[in-house]
Amino acid sequence: MNMAYADYDRMKEVKEFDESKMGVKGLSDSGITSIPRFFIHPPQTLSQLKSSSSSSSSSSSPGIPMIDLSNLDSPHHRPKIVDQIREASKTWGFFQVINHGVAVSALEETINAIKSFHEQPQQVKAKHYVREEGRGVMYASNNDLYRSEAASWHDSLQVWMAPQPLEVEQIPEICRREVVAWDTHAKTVAESVMKLLCEGLGLESGKFKELTFSNTRVLVGHCYPYCPQPDLTMGIISHTDPVVLTVLLQNQVPGLQVKHGDEWVDVKPVPGGLIINVGDFLQIVSNGEYKSVQHRVLANSCKEPRISIVMFFNLAKWKDSDSYGPLPELLSPEKPAIYSNFTQKEYNDNFYGKGLDSKSFIDKITI
């Protein structure tokens, strides 16, 4: 244990912060000029912030690939879009889509509703503040607060939309209508992208839908408020997503970075665009064709909060054998499986048993 921390009861401070139900938004709004000690990240994390952001923030940085989904059903354009998505998923694991069919007004309404939730008075939000992962509605700061080495500068509203039907009244009224609508919009976009991803692997376009890859859905509305010491903490630490696919909607406040090779690349959100990324589960079932990559969010140095709405898509029905691995259709003597099969329990235990991290599960099952 670090000697500087020897006289410091970290768990006591974490518990006091959690029980205050104020979140980092409450800390930020209180006008503090220095952050509580349990938010300070270790030197090895902080040193990487400095070295890499300078190399990636040049204006010439391409950012992640941008893919135009207009003319999706044209026999002339579709094969090109399939190629672009396959290439982006192989080399970046992240891409932005434009002309995806969801009205810009719907994107703005969703962002504004999540922002309005987080901007409510503390005592109003506090009644939703719970720590119950995996179902229903949970508003809290840092879902891994008690498992992680250091806390990060964000609060989240988490809503499990499916497969268990949610009583709509459980969703905070201030964003209820928009959350329900966004579930439908994001699912439509995710299912179109999943068809393209299937075609990119040479599978029937409906294969992922048939495997229930969009039937478990959780919406997470993050708020990254202004941080007075952004060089000492993170918005969210580097991690990969332990799901099939993620659809991300965000406002124009920067902060998201994606690891590409050895560099951290700033993602510049395009107005009207949606960001899509490959999750660990998709990397495994595609037998490594599609890559789930590390990403992180820097602590916010802008006065305007960064708002992001993340929709995670995962399978709802495990195979009858209760184990999963690379899809047999993608394997051959020339292309043997590079991952071993695993059970649902092994998969869930890995995620809920520790703080956020990167691909520890993929590492465990790599042959």
C-alpha positions in Angstrom: 0.0 0.0 0.0 1.2 3.5 -0.8 2.6 5.1 2.4 1.0 8.4 1.6 -2.4 6.6 1.9 -1.5 4.8 5.1 -3.3 7.3 7.4 -6.2 7.6 5.1 -9.4 5.5 5.4 -10.4 5.4 1.7 -13.4 3.1 2.2 -14.8 5.4 4.8 -14.6 8.4 2.5 -16.0 6.4 -0.5 -18.9 5.3 1.7 -19.6 8.8 2.9 -19.7 10.1 -0.6 -21.9 7.3 -1.8 -24.3 7.7 1.1 -24.6 11.5 0.5 -26.1 10.6 -2.9 -24.8 13.9 -4.2 -22.7 12.3 -7.1 -19.9 14.1 -8.8 -22.4 16.6 -10.2 -23.1 17.6 -6.6 -19.4 17.9 -5.8 -18.8 20.0 -9.0 -21.8 22.2 -8.3 -20.7 22.9 -4.8 -17.7 24.9 -6.2 -14.9 22.7 -4.9 -11.5 23.6 -6.3 -9.7 20.3 -5.4 -11.1 16.8 -5.8 -11.5 14.2 -3.0 -8.5 11.9 -2.7 -10.3 8.7 -3.7 -10.8 10.2 -7.2 -7.1 10.6 -7.7 -5.7 8.0 -10.1 -2.3 6.3 -9.8 0.7 7.9 -11.5 0.9 5.2 -14.2 -2.6 6.0 -15.4 -2.1 9.8 -15.2 1.3 9.7 -17.0 -0.4 8.1 -20.0 -2.9 10.9 -20.2 -0.1 13.4 -20.8 1.9 11.5 -23.3 -0.8 10.4 -25.6 -3.3 13.2 -25.8 -0.8 15.5 -27.2 0.0 13.1 -30.1 -3.6 12.5 -31.0 -5.1 15.9 -30.7 -3.6 17.4 -33.8 -6.3 18.7 -36.1 -5.0 16.4 -38.9 -6.0 13.4 -36.8 -8.6 11.4 -38.8 -10.5 10.3 -35.7 -12.5 7.1 -36.2 -14.0 6.1 -39.6 -17.2 7.8 -40.7 -19.8 5.7 -42.6 -22.8 7.0 -44.5 -25.7 4.7 -44.2 -27.9 6.4 -46.8 -28.8 4.2 -49.8 -28.4 1.2 -47.5 -30.9 -0.9 -49.5 -29.5 0.0 -52.9 -27.8 -3.1 -54.5 -25.1 -0.7 -55.8 -24.3 0.9 -52.4 -24.9 -1.8 -49.9 -21.8 -4.0 -50.7 -19.6 -0.8 -50.3 -21.2 -0.1 -46.9 -20.6 -3.7 -45.8 -16.9 -3.4 -46.8 -16.5 -0.1 -44.9 -18.1 -1.5 -41.8 -16.1 -4.7 -41.9 -12.9 -2.8 -42.4 -13.7 -0.3 -39.6 -14.7 -3.1 -37.2 -11.5 -5.0 -38.0 -9.0 -2.2 -37.8 -10.6 0.4 -35.4 -13.4 -1.4 -33.5 -15.2 2.0 -33.6 -17.0 4.0 -36.3 -19.5 6.9 -36.6 -22.6 6.5 -38.7 -24.5 9.3 -40.4 -27.8 9.3 -42.3 -28.8 6.4 -40.0 -32.5 7.2 -40.2 -33.1 8.7 -36.8 -34.2 12.3 -36.9 -31.8 14.9 -35.4 -34.6 16.2 -33.3 -34.9 12.8 -31.6 -31.1 12.8 -30.9 -31.4 16.3 -29.3 -34.4 15.4 -27.3 -32.7 12.3 -25.8 -29.5 14.3 -24.9 -31.6 17.1 -23.4 -33.7 14.7 -21.3 -30.7 12.9 -19.8 -29.0 16.3 -19.2 -32.3 17.5 -17.5 -32.3 14.4 -15.2 -28.7 15.1 -14.1 -29.4 18.8 -13.6 -32.3 18.3 -11.2 -31.8 19.4 -7.6 -29.9 16.8 -5.5 -32.8 15.9 -3.3 -35.0 15.1 -6.3 -32.4 12.8 -7.9 -31.5 11.2 -4.6 -34.7 9.1 -4.4 -33.4 7.2 -7.5 -29.9 6.7 -6.1 -29.4 3.0 -5.5 -26.7 0.3 -6.0 -28.5 -2.6 -7.7 -26.8 -3.7 -10.9 -28.4 -5.9 -13.5 -32.0 -4.9 -13.5 -34.5 -2.0 -13.2 -33.3 1.6 -12.8 -30.1 2.6 -11.0 -28.8 6.2 -10.6 -25.4 6.3 -9.0 -21.9 7.6 -9.3 -19.4 5.0 -10.7 -21.2 1.6 -10.9 -17.9 0.0 -9.8 -17.3 2.5 -7.0 -16.6 -0.2 -4.4 -14.6 -2.4 -6.7 -12.2 0.0 -8.5 -8.8 1.3 -7.5 -9.9 5.0 -7.9 -13.2 6.6 -8.6 -13.9 8.5 -11.9 -15.6 11.8 -12.5 -19.0 10.8 -13.8 -22.6 10.0 -12.6 -24.9 7.6 -14.5 -28.5 6.8 -14.9 -28.8 3.1 -15.8 -32.1 1.6 -17.2 -32.5 -2.1 -18.1 -34.9 -2.0 -21.0 -34.9 -5.7 -22.0 -35.3 -8.7 -21.9 -37.2 -8.4 -18.6 -40.0 -5.9 -19.3 -39.5 -2.7 -17.3 -42.4 -1.0 -15.6 -42.2 2.3 -17.4 -43.1 4.2 -14.2 -39.7 3.2 -12.7 -38.0 5.5 -15.2 -37.6 9.0 -13.8 -40.5 11.1 -15.2 -38.2 13.9 -16.5 -36.7 11.6 -19.1 -39.2 8.7 -19.3 -40.7 9.4 -22.7 -37.3 10.0 -24.3 -35.7 6.9 -22.8 -38.5 4.7 -24.1 -38.2 6.3 -27.5 -34.4 6.1 -27.6 -34.6 2.3 -26.9 -36.6 1.9 -30.1 -34.4 4.2 -32.2 -31.1 2.7 -31.0 -32.4 -0.8 -31.5 -33.3 0.0 -35.1 -29.9 1.4 -35.8 -28.1 -1.5 -34.0 -30.1 -4.1 -35.9 -29.3 -2.5 -39.3 -25.6 -2.4 -38.4 -25.7 -6.0 -37.1 -27.1 -7.1 -40.5 -24.1 -5.4 -42.2 -21.7 -7.0 -39.7 -23.2 -10.4 -40.5 -22.8 -9.9 -44.2 -19.2 -8.8 -43.6 -18.5 -12.2 -42.1 -20.3 -14.0 -44.9 -23.2 -15.0 -42.7 -27.0 -14.6 -43.4 -27.9 -11.0 -42.6 -30.4 -12.1 -39.9 -28.0 -14.4 -38.0 -27.3 -12.0 -35.1 -31.0 -11.2 -34.7 -31.8 -14.9 -34.7 -29.1 -15.4 -32.0 -30.9 -12.7 -29.9 -27.9 -10.3 -30.0 -30.1 -7.2 -29.6 -32.5 -8.6 -27.1 -30.7 -7.6 -23.9 -30.5 -3.8 -23.7 -29.3 -1.4 -21.1 -29.3 2.3 -21.5 -26.8 4.3 -19.5 -27.1 8.1 -19.5 -23.7 9.5 -18.3 -23.0 13.0 -17.0 -19.4 14.2 -16.9 -19.6 17.5 -15.0 -16.8 20.1 -14.9 -13.8 18.8 -13.0 -11.5 21.3 -11.2 -8.5 19.0 -11.5 -8.9 17.1 -14.7 -5.2 16.1 -14.8 -5.6 14.0 -11.6 -8.6 11.8 -12.5 -10.5 10.3 -15.4 -14.0 10.6 -16.7 -14.0 6.8 -17.2 -10.9 4.6 -17.2 -9.7 2.7 -20.2 -11.9 -0.4 -20.8 -13.6 -2.5 -23.4 -17.3 -3.2 -23.5 -18.3 -6.8 -22.4 -21.3 -6.9 -24.8 -22.0 -7.6 -28.5 -22.4 -4.0 -29.7 -22.7 -0.4 -28.3 -24.5 2.5 -29.8 -23.4 5.9 -28.3 -25.1 9.3 -28.6 -23.3 12.3 -27.1 -23.4 16.0 -27.0 -20.6 18.1 -28.5 -18.4 18.3 -25.4 -15.1 16.3 -26.2 -13.4 13.7 -24.0 -13.9 10.3 -25.6 -10.6 8.7 -26.8 -10.1 5.4 -28.6 -6.9 3.3 -28.6 -5.6 2.8 -32.1 -2.3 1.0 -32.2 -0.3 2.7 -29.5 -2.0 6.0 -29.8 -5.0 7.5 -28.1 -7.2 9.2 -30.7 -9.7 11.9 -29.9 -13.2 11.1 -31.1 -14.8 14.2 -32.6 -18.5 13.8 -32.4 -20.2 14.7 -35.6 -23.6 16.6 -35.2 -26.3 14.1 -36.1 -23.9 11.1 -36.0 -24.0 8.0 -33.8 -20.8 6.2 -32.6 -20.8 2.4 -32.8 -18.3 0.1 -31.2 -17.6 -3.7 -31.2 -17.9 -5.4 -27.8 -15.9 -8.3 -26.4 -18.7 -10.8 -27.2 -18.7 -9.8 -30.9 -14.9 -10.2 -31.0 -15.2 -13.7 -29.6 -18.2 -14.9 -31.8 -16.5 -13.4 -34.9 -13.4 -15.5 -34.0 -11.3 -12.3 -33.8 -12.4 -10.8 -37.2 -14.0 -7.8 -35.5 -12.0 -6.1 -32.7 -13.2 -4.8 -29.3 -10.9 -1.9 -28.5 -10.0 0.1 -25.4 -11.6 3.4 -25.0 -11.7 6.0 -22.2 -13.1 9.4 -21.3 -10.9 12.2 -20.0 -12.2 14.2 -17.0 -14.1 17.2 -18.3 -12.3 20.6 -18.2 -15.3 22.4 -19.8 -17.9 24.2 -17.8 -20.6 22.5 -19.9 -21.1 18.9 -18.8 -20.4 16.1 -21.3 -23.6 14.1 -21.8 -23.5 10.6 -23.4 -26.2 8.0 -23.8 -24.8 4.6 -24.2 -27.0 1.7 -25.4 -25.4 -1.7 -24.7 -26.7 -4.7 -26.8 -26.2 -8.2 -25.8 -27.7 -11.7 -26.3 -30.7 -12.8 -24.3 -30.8 -16.5 -25.1 -27.7 -18.6 -24.5 -27.4 -21.8 -26.5 -29.0 -24.9 -25.2 -25.6 -26.1 -24.0 -25.3 -22.8 -22.0 -21.9 -22.2 -23.5 -20.7 -19.9 -26.2 -17.6 -19.3 -28.3 -16.7 -18.5 -31.9 -19.6 -19.3 -34.4 -19.0 -22.7 -35.9 -20.0 -21.3 -39.4 -16.8 -19.1 -39.3 -14.4 -22.0 -38.5 -12.5 -24.3 -40.8 -9.3 -26.3 -40.8 -7.5 -23.2 -42.2 -9.3 -20.9 -39.6 -9.5 -22.8 -36.3 -11.1 -21.3 -33.2 -8.8 -18.9 -31.4 -11.1 -18.7 -28.3 -12.4 -21.6 -26.2 -16.0 -21.9 -25.3 -17.3 -20.4 -22.0 -20.4 -20.5 -19.9 -22.8 -17.7 -19.0 -21.8 -17.9 -15.4 -18.0 -17.5 -16.2 -18.9 -14.5 -18.4 -21.1 -12.7 -15.8 -18.7 -13.5 -12.9 -15.9 -11.9 -14.8 -17.7 -8.6 -15.3 -19.4 -8.2 -12.0 -16.5 -9.5 -9.9 -14.1 -6.5 -10.5 -13.8 -2.9 -11.6 -14.0 -1.9 -15.3 -11.1 -3.2 -17.3 -10.0 -4.2 -20.7 -10.5 -7.6 -22.3 -9.5 -9.6 -19.2 -12.1 -12.2 -20.3 -10.8 -12.5 -23.8 -7.3 -13.0 -22.5 -8.6 -15.8 -20.3 -10.3 -17.7 -23.1 -7.7 -17.2 -25.9 -6.3 -20.5 -27.0 
